Amino acid sequence: MKIVHVVPGEPLPEPRGALGGAVLARDLAVGGERWSKGRRLTKVDLDLLAAGDVRGFGPGAGPARPVALLVPERGEVHEDDAAVRLAVAVAGPGLEVRGPHESRIDLLAVGPGVLRVHAMRLEQLNRIDGLSVFTLFDGQLVAAGTLVASIKTGPHLVPAADVLRGEAVAAAGRPVVDVRPYAARRIAAIVKESLAPAGRTRFEAALAARVEGLGSSLIALAYVADDPAAAERSFRRFLRGADRADVILTAGAVSTDPTEGILVAFAAVGGRVVSHGVPAHPGSMLWLGRAGRTSVLGLPSCGAYSTATAADLILPWLLAGEPPNRRTVARLGHGGILSREMRFRFPPYARSLDAPEG
């Protein structure tokens, strides 16, 4: 860039044409109006600077003499244009773009869903001097209108080569940032009859809050005897036909006992457990499996009722299209100590559930 100094009240040091695209380097008050740093100056602006009614901006600021202007040279991009290009490259589906304002662009969730952030490429972007992209946590559950990421450029004039590098990093795979909406799924539950009547009431209320809070519907709830044959009949009912569910939740099973009726029945219908437990607490003893196109989530005893657990992270992920596999489960480990301080990770319905003790 070229730096040109303008002395208010004196003629411009260069013809207006030579100052095309000049950018203000600091905040000023010109004719009583605030001009923010980064402002692209028009010919009228240049004449106002030369006219002389120019002061520093802020309490007690005196006359500004001289005023530094940054004049772009070949291969340089204005900060706002650079931020727009980077935002277009970074933003995936489910996002609304707002800005730029002082070279910052914000990305907001269009609707509720799961925020996905490609952390490795995010870091690669932030290694490029002058480019900054900052986000909420990968996997965080967000509501409509949530600010999930911002894009900011540092210098007022950014080397075009650096913007191109950023665009190339952002284009090297799935979106760097996107929000995956919850789909309206059909959910069924299989619960052991041994659950006491009082416990059933609490369980059903907590289950309804979870399912409805994520925009899905509970199509059926089956209480079964502590017998593999009874559980198998319910699994078969929910795996095909009119009552087929996208997700089956189970409760009351002892996940560490291989002779547990619900687990035996699940294997009998061709189900496969993909995760015996998860790297998070509370809820570390939940189990995850799949049978055909249906995901099966075995709720931990602590989460069958009114406590927010790892199940309240896994279930929303499943409803947003994350596959029921080990990779999905493994992502829980980073931030998996689900203490009271981590409640921001849970969906809105979990605010009515008891806070985890951690």
C-alpha positions in Angstrom: 0.0 0.0 0.0 1.0 3.6 -0.4 0.6 6.0 2.5 -0.4 9.6 1.7 -0.7 12.4 4.3 -3.4 15.0 3.9 -3.1 18.2 5.9 -6.7 19.5 6.6 -7.0 23.1 5.3 -4.4 22.6 2.6 -4.7 21.3 -1.0 -4.5 17.6 -1.5 -0.9 16.4 -2.0 -2.0 14.4 -5.1 -4.8 14.6 -7.7 -8.0 13.0 -6.6 -7.7 10.4 -9.4 -4.4 9.2 -7.8 -6.2 8.7 -4.5 -8.9 6.4 -5.8 -9.9 3.8 -3.2 -8.0 5.6 -0.4 -8.9 4.3 3.1 -9.0 6.1 6.4 -6.4 4.7 8.9 -8.1 6.0 12.1 -11.4 7.4 13.4 -12.0 11.1 12.7 -14.7 13.7 13.2 -15.2 15.5 9.9 -17.7 18.3 9.8 -19.1 17.0 13.1 -19.7 13.6 11.7 -17.8 10.4 12.7 -15.8 8.7 10.0 -14.7 5.3 11.1 -11.3 3.8 10.3 -11.5 1.7 7.2 -13.8 4.1 5.4 -13.4 4.1 1.6 -13.1 7.8 0.7 -15.1 9.3 -2.2 -14.1 12.4 -4.1 -16.5 14.4 -1.9 -14.8 12.9 1.2 -11.4 14.0 -0.1 -12.7 17.6 -0.6 -14.1 17.6 3.0 -10.7 16.5 4.4 -9.0 19.3 2.4 -11.6 21.8 3.6 -10.1 21.6 7.1 -13.0 20.8 9.6 -11.3 17.7 10.9 -10.6 16.6 14.4 -9.6 13.4 16.1 -12.5 11.4 17.4 -13.2 11.1 21.1 -13.5 13.3 24.2 -10.9 16.1 24.2 -9.6 15.2 20.8 -7.9 18.2 19.0 -7.5 19.0 15.4 -6.1 16.2 13.3 -3.0 17.2 11.4 -2.0 15.4 9.2 -4.4 12.6 8.2 -2.9 9.3 7.0 -4.6 7.7 4.0 -3.9 4.2 2.8 -4.0 4.0 -1.0 -4.4 0.4 -2.3 -1.9 -0.9 -4.8 -2.2 -3.7 -7.3 -2.9 -7.0 -5.5 -4.6 -5.5 -2.4 -8.2 -5.9 -1.3 -10.3 -3.7 1.0 -11.0 -5.3 4.3 -14.8 -5.5 3.8 -14.3 -7.1 0.4 -11.9 -9.6 1.8 -14.2 -10.4 4.7 -17.1 -11.0 2.3 -15.1 -13.3 0.1 -13.9 -15.3 3.1 -17.4 -15.5 4.6 -18.8 -16.9 1.3 -16.0 -19.5 1.3 -16.4 -20.5 5.0 -20.2 -20.5 5.4 -22.2 -23.7 4.7 -25.9 -24.5 4.8 -28.1 -23.3 7.6 -26.5 -19.9 8.1 -27.5 -16.3 7.6 -24.8 -13.8 6.7 -24.8 -10.4 8.3 -22.4 -7.6 7.6 -19.9 -6.4 6.9 -19.5 -3.9 9.7 -16.0 -2.6 10.2 -14.6 -5.6 8.3 -16.5 -8.1 10.5 -19.2 -10.5 9.1 -21.4 -12.6 11.4 -22.9 -16.0 10.7 -26.2 -16.7 12.5 -28.1 -20.0 12.6 -31.2 -19.9 10.4 -33.0 -22.4 12.6 -32.3 -24.8 15.5 -29.8 -27.5 14.9 -26.3 -28.8 15.4 -23.3 -26.6 14.7 -20.5 -28.3 12.8 -17.1 -26.7 12.7 -14.2 -28.2 10.8 -11.6 -27.4 13.5 -8.5 -28.4 11.6 -9.3 -26.1 8.6 -10.4 -23.4 11.0 -7.0 -23.4 12.5 -5.4 -23.4 9.0 -7.4 -20.3 8.1 -6.3 -18.5 11.3 -2.7 -19.2 10.5 -3.0 -16.8 7.6 -2.0 -13.4 8.9 -4.8 -10.8 8.7 -7.6 -13.4 8.5 -9.6 -14.4 11.5 -12.5 -16.8 11.8 -13.9 -17.5 15.3 -16.8 -19.8 16.2 -18.8 -21.6 19.0 -17.8 -25.2 19.7 -18.2 -27.9 17.2 -21.3 -30.0 18.0 -22.9 -27.3 20.0 -26.7 -27.3 19.9 -28.0 -23.9 18.8 -31.3 -22.1 18.5 -32.5 -19.9 15.5 -30.7 -16.6 15.4 -27.7 -17.8 17.5 -24.4 -16.1 16.5 -22.3 -19.2 15.6 -19.2 -17.6 13.9 -17.6 -14.4 12.8 -15.2 -13.5 10.1 -12.8 -10.5 10.6 -9.9 -9.1 8.7 -7.0 -7.3 10.4 -5.4 -4.7 8.1 -7.6 -2.3 6.1 -5.9 -3.5 2.9 -5.4 -7.3 2.7 -3.1 -8.9 0.2 -5.2 -10.6 -2.4 -2.9 -13.6 -2.3 -3.8 -14.2 1.3 -7.5 -14.0 0.5 -7.0 -16.6 -2.2 -5.2 -18.8 0.3 -8.0 -18.6 2.7 -10.6 -19.4 0.0 -8.5 -22.5 -1.0 -8.4 -23.7 2.6 -12.1 -23.2 3.0 -12.9 -25.1 -0.2 -10.8 -28.1 0.6 -13.7 -30.3 2.0 -17.0 -30.0 3.7 -18.0 -26.5 4.9 -15.8 -25.0 7.6 -19.0 -23.9 9.4 -22.6 -25.1 9.0 -25.7 -25.7 11.0 -27.5 -29.0 10.4 -31.2 -28.7 11.3 -33.1 -31.3 13.2 -35.3 -33.4 11.0 -38.8 -34.4 12.3 -38.2 -38.0 13.1 -40.5 -40.8 14.3 -39.3 -42.0 17.7 -40.4 -45.0 19.7 -39.4 -46.2 23.1 -39.0 -49.7 24.7 -39.1 -49.7 28.5 -38.8 -52.5 31.0 -42.1 -53.1 33.0 -40.0 -53.2 36.2 -40.1 -49.4 36.1 -42.3 -48.4 39.0 -45.5 -46.4 38.3 -44.1 -43.2 39.8 -41.0 -43.7 37.8 -43.0 -44.2 34.6 -44.7 -40.8 35.0 -41.3 -39.1 35.4 -39.9 -41.0 32.5 -42.7 -40.2 30.2 -42.6 -36.5 31.0 -38.8 -36.4 30.4 -39.1 -38.4 27.2 -41.8 -36.1 25.8 -39.7 -33.0 26.6 -36.8 -34.5 24.8 -38.6 -35.6 21.7 -41.0 -32.7 21.3 -38.3 -30.2 22.2 -36.3 -31.4 19.1 -39.3 -31.2 16.7 -39.9 -35.0 16.5 -42.8 -37.1 17.5 -43.1 -40.1 19.9 -45.1 -42.6 17.9 -45.3 -45.3 20.5 -44.0 -46.3 24.0 -43.9 -50.1 24.8 -43.5 -51.4 28.3 -42.1 -55.0 28.1 -41.5 -57.8 30.6 -37.9 -58.6 31.6 -37.9 -61.2 28.9 -36.0 -61.3 25.5 -39.0 -62.5 23.6 -41.2 -59.6 24.7 -38.5 -57.1 23.9 -37.9 -58.7 20.5 -41.6 -58.4 19.6 -41.4 -54.6 20.3 -38.2 -54.2 18.3 -39.7 -56.0 15.3 -42.8 -53.8 15.5 -40.7 -50.6 15.4 -38.2 -51.8 12.8 -40.7 -52.3 9.9 -44.2 -51.7 8.9 -46.6 -48.9 9.9 -44.9 -48.4 13.3 -41.3 -48.2 11.9 -39.3 -45.7 13.9 -36.3 -43.7 12.8 -34.9 -43.8 16.4 -35.7 -46.3 19.2 -34.9 -45.3 22.7 -34.6 -48.0 25.4 -34.7 -47.6 29.2 -34.3 -49.9 32.2 -31.7 -52.2 30.7 -28.4 -53.0 32.4 -26.0 -52.2 29.6 -23.0 -54.1 31.1 -24.9 -57.4 31.4 -24.7 -59.4 28.1 -27.7 -61.5 29.2 -29.9 -58.4 29.6 -33.2 -59.1 27.8 -33.3 -55.9 25.7 -29.7 -56.4 24.5 -30.4 -60.1 23.7 -33.5 -59.1 21.8 -31.7 -56.4 19.9 -29.1 -58.9 18.7 -31.9 -61.3 17.7 -33.4 -58.8 15.3 -30.1 -58.2 13.6 -29.1 -55.1 15.6 -25.5 -54.2 16.2 -24.2 -52.3 19.2 -21.6 -49.8 17.9 -20.7 -48.2 21.2 -20.8 -49.8 24.7 -20.7 -46.5 26.7 -19.5 -43.0 25.6 -16.7 -40.7 26.6 -18.9 -38.3 28.6 -20.3 -38.0 32.1 -23.0 -38.2 33.3 -24.4 -40.7 30.9 -21.2 -42.6 30.2 -23.1 -45.9 30.3 -25.5 -45.2 27.5 -25.2 -47.5 24.5 -25.7 -46.8 20.8 -26.6 -49.2 18.1 -28.3 -49.6 14.7 -30.6 -52.1 13.1 -31.1 -51.5 9.4 -32.1 -47.8 8.9 -33.0 -47.3 12.6 -30.7 -45.9 15.3 -31.1 -47.3 18.8 -30.1 -45.4 21.9 -30.0 -47.1 25.3 -30.6 -44.4 27.9 -28.4 -44.5 31.0 -30.3 -44.9 34.3 -29.3 -41.4 35.3 -30.8 -39.9 32.2 -34.0 -41.9 31.9 -35.8 -39.3 34.1 -35.0 -35.6 34.6 -31.2 -35.2 34.5 -29.5 -33.8 31.5 -26.8 -36.3 30.3 -24.8 -37.3 27.3 -28.0 -38.7 25.7 -29.1 -35.1 25.4 -26.2 -34.5 23.1 -26.3 -37.8 21.1 -30.1 -37.7 20.4 -30.0 -34.2 18.8 -27.0 -35.2 16.7 -28.8 -38.3 15.4 -31.9 -36.1 14.6 -29.6 -33.8 12.6 -28.3 -36.6 10.5 -25.1 -37.7 12.3 -24.6 -41.4 11.8 -24.8 -43.8 14.8 -21.2 -44.9 14.7 -18.0 -44.7 16.8 -16.8 -41.5 15.1 -19.9 -39.7 16.3 -19.5 -41.1 19.8 -15.8 -40.2 19.9 -16.6 -36.5 19.4 -18.2 -36.4 22.8 -14.9 -36.7 24.6 -13.8 -33.1 23.9 -16.0 -31.3 26.4 -17.4 -34.5 27.8 -17.3 -33.5 31.4 -21.0 -32.3 31.5 -20.9 -30.3 34.7 -23.2 -27.4 35.4 -20.8 -25.1 33.7 -21.3 -27.0 30.5 -25.1 -26.6 30.3 -24.6 -24.4 27.2 -23.9 -27.6 25.3 -27.4 -28.9 25.8 -30.6 -28.1 23.7 -33.1 -25.6 25.1 -35.4 -28.3 26.5 -32.6 -29.4 28.9 -33.0 -26.2 30.8 -36.1 -27.8 32.5 -34.0 -30.8 33.4 -31.9 -31.1 36.5 -28.3 -29.8 36.0 -25.6 -32.5 36.0 -23.4 -32.6 39.0 -20.3 -33.4 36.9 
